[in-house]
């Protein structure tokens, strides 16, 4: 064997050895279970500390702009989803925010990965954007077990949520109709039932997404042609859509009953594994096997909704004090846009925000 070989060239096995696959999967499952238990135990442990933090935040000289300052120095995995127009809305209206692992009781029992986000906003003339004084977005951790045509078992776990409607004031919808379209489809499904893809609201949402994606692509092409464009400019979100579309995120259609059945099946499997019994239906990880069709994938208003929810809960909320202090060191940018520029943007659907906002936030790696 040549000493010049790379690490990948030195690997002799094209796949994981069969005798190791099962043991690796079982050990991974043990790690996940341990991490969930650790998270569950932390909820009652941290509760009194968050209460002490609330007392600091509620100080008259701290409360008015605490969360605005926190968002102004948000880490990259959150900041990248906040457009300049979103920054203006948050900067002028956000009063308070709270994150709860609401399915865990005082005794530390329950699902710790479910999350509730409560945002409080100014009202009346102090909020020229929407009527809501509060927006509550709940995410439920659900599990789904399916089987492929070949009989192999597949497990999915993740956050699901119902869309939350925002009552925008005239011409002030920074989502440009996408959030309303997502909420309209959800309401139609509850009212009319039937196959989702045959509902006119489904087609309307798909068309709205296509429209905004085309608009974002056009804006990106314009940016590429601008010789004065800053190469490090990151004033657009990954999807070119508003942070407020996050309130329209839904995820997979997995009911509480389906999730409960999946948990029961998993527990029964775990008992057998613990006893050393051999299982005939190991989880399938072969990408060559067919995937289950999910028509909602093509009309998800905010595809990265789960990732953003976890980032806010585990980073921004937990380390809020750190980001608040940082805001005094490097400054925020939530008040850089004026109302005339914002109104012009939403009236004309202009995506050229080059001169409106200078992002200078610290960057760090995304948590895994």
C-alpha positions as CSV (number, residue, x, y, z in Angstrom):
1,X,0.0,0.0,0.0
2,X,1.4,3.4,-1.0
3,X,2.1,5.9,1.7
4,X,0.7,8.6,-0.5
5,X,-2.9,7.2,-0.3
6,X,-5.6,9.4,1.1
7,X,-7.7,8.2,4.1
8,X,-10.6,7.4,1.7
9,X,-8.3,5.3,-0.5
10,X,-7.1,3.3,2.5
11,X,-10.7,2.2,3.4
12,X,-11.1,-1.3,2.1
13,X,-14.8,-2.0,2.8
14,X,-17.4,-0.3,0.4
15,X,-20.1,-0.6,3.0
16,X,-20.5,-1.0,6.8
17,X,-19.8,-4.7,7.7
18,X,-23.2,-6.5,8.2
19,X,-22.2,-7.8,11.6
20,X,-21.6,-4.2,12.8
21,X,-24.7,-2.5,11.3
22,X,-27.1,-3.7,13.9
23,X,-24.8,-3.0,16.9
24,X,-24.2,0.5,15.6
25,X,-27.9,1.2,15.2
26,X,-28.6,0.0,18.7
27,X,-25.9,2.1,20.2
28,X,-27.1,5.2,18.3
29,X,-30.5,4.5,19.7
30,X,-29.1,4.3,23.2
31,X,-27.3,7.7,22.8
32,X,-30.6,9.3,21.6
33,X,-32.5,7.9,24.6
34,X,-29.8,9.2,27.0
35,X,-29.8,12.6,25.4
36,X,-33.7,12.8,25.6
37,X,-33.5,11.8,29.3
38,X,-30.9,14.5,29.9
39,X,-33.0,17.1,28.2
40,X,-36.1,16.0,30.1
41,X,-34.3,16.3,33.4
42,X,-33.0,19.7,32.6
43,X,-36.5,21.3,32.3
44,X,-37.3,21.4,36.0
45,X,-33.7,22.0,36.8
46,X,-33.4,25.2,34.7
47,X,-36.9,26.5,35.5
48,X,-35.8,28.6,38.6
49,X,-32.8,30.0,36.6
50,X,-35.1,31.2,33.8
51,X,-37.4,32.7,36.5
52,X,-34.4,34.7,37.9
53,X,-33.6,35.8,34.3
54,X,-37.1,37.0,33.9
55,X,-36.7,39.3,36.9
56,X,-33.7,40.8,35.3
57,X,-35.4,41.2,31.9
58,X,-38.4,42.8,33.5
59,X,-36.3,45.7,34.9
60,X,-37.7,49.0,33.4
61,X,-34.4,49.9,31.8
62,X,-33.9,46.4,30.3
63,X,-37.3,45.2,29.2
64,X,-38.2,47.6,26.4
65,X,-35.5,46.5,24.0
66,X,-34.1,43.3,25.5
67,X,-35.4,40.8,22.8
68,X,-34.8,43.3,20.0
69,X,-31.2,43.4,21.0
70,X,-31.0,39.6,21.4
71,X,-32.3,39.2,17.8
72,X,-30.0,41.9,16.5
73,X,-27.0,39.7,17.5
74,X,-28.6,36.4,16.7
75,X,-26.2,33.6,15.6
76,X,-25.9,32.8,11.9
77,X,-28.3,29.9,11.8
78,X,-31.0,32.3,12.9
79,X,-29.9,35.6,11.5
80,X,-29.8,34.1,7.9
81,X,-33.5,33.7,7.9
82,X,-34.2,37.3,8.9
83,X,-34.7,39.6,5.9
84,X,-34.2,43.4,6.3
85,X,-38.0,43.9,6.2
86,X,-38.3,41.3,9.0
87,X,-35.7,43.1,11.0
88,X,-37.7,46.3,10.7
89,X,-40.9,44.6,11.9
90,X,-39.1,43.0,14.9
91,X,-37.2,46.1,15.7
92,X,-40.4,48.2,15.9
93,X,-42.8,45.8,17.5
94,X,-41.3,42.9,19.4
95,X,-41.8,43.3,23.2
96,X,-41.2,39.8,24.6
97,X,-40.6,36.2,23.7
98,X,-40.9,32.9,25.7
99,X,-39.9,29.3,24.8
100,X,-41.4,26.4,26.7
101,X,-41.0,22.7,26.6
102,X,-44.6,22.6,27.4
103,X,-45.2,18.8,27.4
104,X,-42.9,18.3,30.4
105,X,-44.6,18.7,33.7
106,X,-43.2,19.9,37.0
107,X,-42.0,16.4,37.9
108,X,-40.0,16.2,34.7
109,X,-42.3,13.8,32.9
110,X,-43.3,14.2,29.2
111,X,-41.8,14.8,25.8
112,X,-39.1,17.4,26.2
113,X,-38.6,18.0,22.4
114,X,-42.0,19.6,21.9
115,X,-41.7,23.4,21.9
116,X,-44.0,26.4,22.4
117,X,-43.0,29.9,21.2
118,X,-44.9,32.9,22.5
119,X,-44.1,36.3,20.9
120,X,-45.6,39.5,22.3
121,X,-45.9,42.6,20.2
122,X,-46.9,46.2,20.4
123,X,-50.5,47.0,19.3
124,X,-52.5,49.9,17.8
125,X,-50.5,52.7,16.3
126,X,-47.3,51.4,17.7
127,X,-47.6,48.4,15.4
128,X,-48.2,49.5,11.8
129,X,-47.7,46.0,10.5
130,X,-50.3,43.7,12.0
131,X,-53.1,43.5,14.6
132,X,-52.0,40.5,16.7
133,X,-50.7,41.4,20.2
134,X,-49.4,37.8,20.6
135,X,-48.4,35.0,18.3
136,X,-48.1,31.5,19.8
137,X,-46.5,28.7,17.7
138,X,-46.5,25.2,19.0
139,X,-44.3,22.3,17.7
140,X,-45.1,18.7,18.7
141,X,-42.4,16.0,18.5
142,X,-43.9,13.1,16.6
143,X,-42.7,9.7,15.5
144,X,-43.9,7.8,12.4
145,X,-43.1,4.1,11.5
146,X,-43.7,3.0,7.9
147,X,-42.8,0.0,5.9
148,X,-41.5,-0.2,2.3
149,X,-42.9,-2.4,-0.4
150,X,-40.1,-4.9,0.5
151,X,-41.3,-5.0,4.1
152,X,-38.4,-3.0,5.6
153,X,-39.1,-0.7,8.5
154,X,-38.5,3.0,8.4
155,X,-38.7,5.4,11.3
156,X,-39.2,9.2,11.1
157,X,-39.1,11.6,14.0
158,X,-39.4,15.4,14.0
159,X,-41.5,18.5,14.8
160,X,-44.9,19.1,13.4
161,X,-47.1,22.2,13.8
162,X,-50.3,24.0,12.8
163,X,-49.9,27.2,10.9
164,X,-50.5,30.5,12.7
165,X,-52.3,33.3,10.9
166,X,-51.0,36.9,11.2
167,X,-53.6,39.6,10.7
168,X,-51.6,42.0,8.5
169,X,-52.6,45.6,8.1
170,X,-53.2,46.9,4.6
171,X,-50.2,46.6,2.3
172,X,-47.9,45.5,5.2
173,X,-47.7,41.7,4.7
174,X,-43.9,41.0,4.6
175,X,-44.7,37.4,3.6
176,X,-46.3,38.7,0.4
177,X,-49.3,36.4,0.8
178,X,-47.5,33.2,1.4
179,X,-48.4,32.8,5.1
180,X,-52.1,33.5,4.3
181,X,-52.0,30.9,1.6
182,X,-50.5,28.3,4.0
183,X,-53.2,29.1,6.6
184,X,-56.0,29.0,3.9
185,X,-55.0,25.5,2.9
186,X,-54.9,24.3,6.5
187,X,-58.3,25.7,7.2
188,X,-59.7,24.2,3.9
189,X,-58.4,20.8,4.9
190,X,-60.2,20.9,8.2
191,X,-63.4,22.2,6.7
192,X,-63.6,20.3,3.4
193,X,-61.5,17.2,4.0
194,X,-60.7,15.0,1.1
195,X,-57.5,14.8,-0.9
196,X,-55.3,17.8,-0.2
197,X,-53.8,18.1,-3.6
198,X,-57.2,18.5,-5.2
199,X,-58.2,21.5,-3.1
200,X,-58.0,24.9,-4.9
201,X,-56.1,26.2,-1.8
202,X,-53.4,23.7,-2.5
203,X,-52.9,24.9,-6.0
204,X,-53.0,28.5,-4.8
205,X,-50.2,27.8,-2.3
206,X,-48.0,26.0,-4.8
207,X,-48.5,28.9,-7.3
208,X,-47.6,31.4,-4.6
209,X,-44.4,29.5,-3.7
210,X,-43.4,29.3,-7.4
211,X,-44.1,33.1,-7.8
212,X,-41.9,34.0,-4.8
213,X,-39.1,31.6,-5.8
214,X,-39.0,33.1,-9.3
215,X,-38.9,36.5,-7.8
216,X,-36.1,35.5,-5.5
217,X,-34.1,34.0,-8.4
218,X,-34.6,37.2,-10.4
219,X,-33.3,39.2,-7.5
220,X,-30.3,37.0,-7.1
221,X,-29.5,37.4,-10.8
222,X,-29.7,41.1,-10.4
223,X,-27.3,41.0,-7.5
224,X,-24.8,38.9,-9.6
225,X,-24.9,41.6,-12.3
226,X,-24.2,44.4,-9.8
227,X,-20.5,45.1,-9.7
228,X,-20.8,47.1,-6.5
229,X,-22.4,44.2,-4.7
230,X,-20.5,43.2,-1.5
231,X,-19.3,39.6,-1.9
232,X,-20.0,39.0,1.8
233,X,-23.6,40.4,1.7
234,X,-26.1,38.1,3.4
235,X,-29.2,40.2,3.5
236,X,-31.3,37.5,1.9
237,X,-32.6,34.4,3.7
238,X,-31.7,30.9,2.2
239,X,-35.1,30.7,0.5
240,X,-35.6,34.4,-0.1
241,X,-38.7,34.3,2.0
242,X,-39.7,36.1,5.2
243,X,-38.9,34.9,8.7
244,X,-42.6,35.4,9.4
245,X,-43.4,32.5,7.0
246,X,-42.0,30.3,9.8
247,X,-45.4,30.7,11.5
248,X,-46.8,28.7,8.5
249,X,-44.5,25.7,9.0
250,X,-46.4,22.4,9.3
251,X,-44.0,19.4,8.8
252,X,-45.3,15.9,8.2
253,X,-48.9,14.8,8.8
254,X,-48.4,12.6,11.8
255,X,-51.2,12.6,14.4
256,X,-50.7,12.2,18.1
257,X,-52.4,8.8,17.9
258,X,-50.0,7.6,15.2
259,X,-47.0,8.9,17.1
260,X,-48.2,7.1,20.3
261,X,-48.5,3.8,18.4
262,X,-45.0,4.3,16.9
263,X,-43.6,4.9,20.4
264,X,-45.3,1.8,21.7
265,X,-43.9,-0.3,18.8
266,X,-40.4,1.1,19.4
267,X,-40.6,0.3,23.2
268,X,-41.5,-3.3,22.4
269,X,-38.6,-3.5,20.0
270,X,-36.3,-2.0,22.6
271,X,-37.3,-4.6,25.2
272,X,-36.5,-7.4,22.7
273,X,-33.1,-5.8,21.8
274,X,-32.3,-5.5,25.5
275,X,-32.9,-9.2,25.9
276,X,-30.6,-9.9,23.0
277,X,-33.3,-11.1,20.7
278,X,-32.7,-10.9,17.0
279,X,-35.1,-8.8,15.0
280,X,-36.1,-9.6,11.4
281,X,-37.2,-6.1,10.4
282,X,-34.2,-3.9,11.0
283,X,-34.7,-0.2,10.0
284,X,-34.1,0.3,6.3
285,X,-31.6,3.0,5.4
286,X,-31.1,2.0,1.7
287,X,-31.8,5.1,-0.5
288,X,-32.5,2.7,-3.4
289,X,-35.8,1.7,-1.8
290,X,-38.8,3.9,-2.6
291,X,-39.7,6.8,-0.4
292,X,-43.3,7.4,0.7
293,X,-44.9,10.2,-1.2
294,X,-45.8,13.3,0.7
295,X,-47.5,16.0,-1.4
296,X,-47.0,18.6,1.3
297,X,-43.3,18.7,0.5
298,X,-44.0,20.8,-2.5
299,X,-46.0,23.4,-0.6
300,X,-44.3,23.8,2.7
301,X,-44.2,27.5,3.5
302,X,-41.0,27.3,5.5
303,X,-39.0,24.1,4.7
304,X,-36.4,24.7,7.4
305,X,-39.1,25.3,10.1
306,X,-37.9,22.5,12.4
307,X,-34.2,23.6,12.2
308,X,-35.1,27.2,13.0
309,X,-37.3,26.2,15.9
310,X,-34.6,24.1,17.5
311,X,-32.0,26.9,16.9
312,X,-34.1,29.5,18.6
313,X,-35.0,27.2,21.5
314,X,-31.5,25.7,22.2
315,X,-29.4,28.8,21.3
316,X,-31.2,32.2,21.2
317,X,-33.5,31.5,24.1
318,X,-31.0,29.7,26.3
319,X,-28.2,32.1,25.7
320,X,-30.3,35.3,25.5
321,X,-28.3,37.1,28.2
322,X,-25.1,36.5,26.2
323,X,-26.6,38.0,23.0
324,X,-28.0,40.9,24.9
325,X,-24.6,41.8,26.3
326,X,-23.0,41.4,22.8
327,X,-25.5,43.9,21.4
328,X,-23.8,46.6,23.4
329,X,-20.4,45.6,22.1
330,X,-21.1,45.3,18.4
331,X,-24.5,47.1,17.9
332,X,-27.6,45.8,16.3
333,X,-29.2,46.6,12.9
334,X,-32.9,46.2,13.5
335,X,-33.7,49.9,13.2
336,X,-31.7,50.7,10.1
337,X,-34.6,50.7,7.7
338,X,-37.1,53.5,7.6
339,X,-40.8,53.0,7.0
340,X,-40.9,54.7,3.6
341,X,-38.3,52.2,2.3
342,X,-40.3,49.3,3.8
343,X,-43.6,50.4,2.3
344,X,-42.0,50.9,-1.1
345,X,-40.5,47.4,-0.9
346,X,-43.9,45.7,-0.1
347,X,-45.8,47.8,-2.7
348,X,-43.3,47.1,-5.5
349,X,-42.0,43.7,-4.4
350,X,-38.5,45.1,-4.6
351,X,-35.8,42.7,-3.4
352,X,-32.9,45.1,-3.7
353,X,-32.0,45.7,-0.1
354,X,-28.3,46.2,-0.7
355,X,-28.1,49.6,1.0
356,X,-30.7,49.1,3.7
357,X,-29.0,46.8,6.2
358,X,-25.4,46.1,7.1
359,X,-25.2,42.6,8.8
360,X,-22.1,42.5,11.0
361,X,-23.2,39.7,13.3
362,X,-20.7,37.1,14.6
363,X,-20.9,33.8,12.8
364,X,-20.6,30.3,14.3
365,X,-21.2,26.7,13.2
366,X,-24.6,25.2,13.2
367,X,-25.3,22.9,16.1
368,X,-25.7,19.2,15.3
